[in-house]
Amino acid sequence: MIPPTSLPPTFAIKMKILMVCLGNICRSPIAEGILQHKCKEQGLLWEVDSAGTNGYHNGEPPHYMSQEVSILNGVDISGQRSMTFKAEAFDQFDLIIPMAADVMREIKYIAKEKYDPQKVQLLLNYSLPGKDMDVPDPWGRSEAAFHEVYGLIEEACEAMIRKHTSKKQP
């Protein structure tokens, strides 16, 4: 790890990133936790949060399996609480990262005229460029599904950091 004081100027860019899924209890809390953890490790000045488009779980902690799988990987997400995605997110965040295409459609619907496609990117397009693949929703599935989701999200978060901290940004 590079000490924060010796980071090149591209690392000093402060960004605000919002991870979004449906209920904000499975995928997006894992993504928030992983990216926060990696930013802290690398001394990045990024703020990361998460939200859900349906609001069914407002105020609830992440799903117990999301918490368990995250803690097994050294990431504690137990302090997070679900909140609802709002159109104002486009005023507050530099990047809005939906976990899946259906979530992206909901973001467009909720945001209406505030929607800015320049700020939106499916998460897995960072690790699998141009594939437009969804992070599968592990809700109601086995523990193995949560492990799979964690791995996909971790890989995409690493690719996101590489992309947004490289000197050559496409």
N, C-alpha and C positions, 0 to 999 in steps of 0.2 A: 504494500500500500504506500502511495506517495503521501508524505505529510502535507496537510492543507496549505502550509506556508510556501511550499515549493511548487504548487500546482500552476500549470500554464494558464494564461488568461481565459481560455475557453471554459475552464472549470469554474471560474468565478461567476459565470452567468447564473443569475438567480431565475429559477423557473418555478411556476406553480402548475402542478399536474393533478387532474382529477380522474381517477379510475371509476368506471361505471359498469354496473351489471343490473339485473332486474331487481332483486330484493336487498342488495347490499349486505348480504350475510355469508355468501360463499366465495365467489370469484373476486369481486372487487376488494374486499377486505384483505384477502391474501395478496393481491397485487399491490395494494397500498403498503402493507407490511413489508413485503419483499423489497419494493423500491425504496422505502424509507431506510431500511436496514443497509442496503447497498450504497445509498447516498451518504449515509453516516460513515460507513467504512471508507469511502473514497473522498470524503471531505467536500461533497457537492452541496451547493446552496439551494437545493431544490426543496420545495414544500410539496408534500403529497397528501392527498385526501381521497375519499371515495364516497360514492352515492349510489342509490338505486332508482330506477325509473318507476317502480310500482308503488313504493311507499307502504307496502303491507307490513313491513317489519320495523318501522320507525322506532328508534330508541333501543332496539334490541342489540345485544352483542353478536359477534359473528357466530355462525353455526358451530356447534361443538367440534365437528370433524375438521372444519377449517382451522379452528384454534389448535386442535391436537396435531394436525399435520404440520402446521406452521411452527409450533414449539419444538417438534421433533427436528426441525431444520434450523433451530436457533433464532426464530422470529416470533416475538410475543405480540399477538394482535388482540389480546383479551380486553384491552382498554378501549377499543373502538366501539362505536355505536352507529347503527344504521341511520342514514338520513336520505331524504328524497332529493333527486336531481331537480334543479330548477333552471329556468332559462337564464337567470342572472349569472350562472356559472360561466357563461361566455364572456362576461365582463370581469370575472375574478380569476380565471385560469388561463394559462398560456396554451396548455394542451388538455384535451378532453379525450380520454381513451376508453372507448366501449370494448367490452369483452366479446361481443358478438354482433352480427348484422341486425338481429331483431332489436337489440339495445340501441344500435345506431339509429334505426328508424324511429324508436321512441324518443331519442334525444332530439331528432329533427322535429318531431311532432310537438314536443314540449317547448322547445326553444322558439319555434316559429320564425319571426323575422330576425331574431338574435343569432340564429344558427350561422356559424362561420366554418365552412368546410376546411379552411386552412388550419384550423385548430384541432380537427378530429382525425384520428387514425385508429383503426382496429389494432388491438394490442399485438396479435400474432403477426401482423404485417412487419413488425420490427425484426422478428426472427425468421419469418418466412415471407419475404417481400413479394407483394403483388398477389399472394395466394388468397387473400380475403377470407381466411379461415377463422372460425369461432373457437374460443376457449369453451370446451363443452361444460354445460352446467352439471355439477356433481350432485345437486339437490336430489335427495331420495335414492341415491346410488350407493355403492359400496365404499369402504375406506380406500380401496385401490383407486377409485375414480378421483378422490380428493388428492391422492399422491400424484396421479397423472396430471391433474390440473396444476398442482404446485410446480411440477417440473416444467410444464409448458410456460407458465407465467414467469418463472425464474429465468428461463432462457430468453424470453422476450424482453424482460426488464434489463438483462445484461446487454442485449442488442440495442435497446433504447439508449442506455448510457453511452455505449460506444458511438452511436450515431450522433447524439447531441453534445458529445464532448470532443469529437474529432475536429481537427483543424479544417478538414474538407467536409463540409456539410452539403449534401445534395439538395 
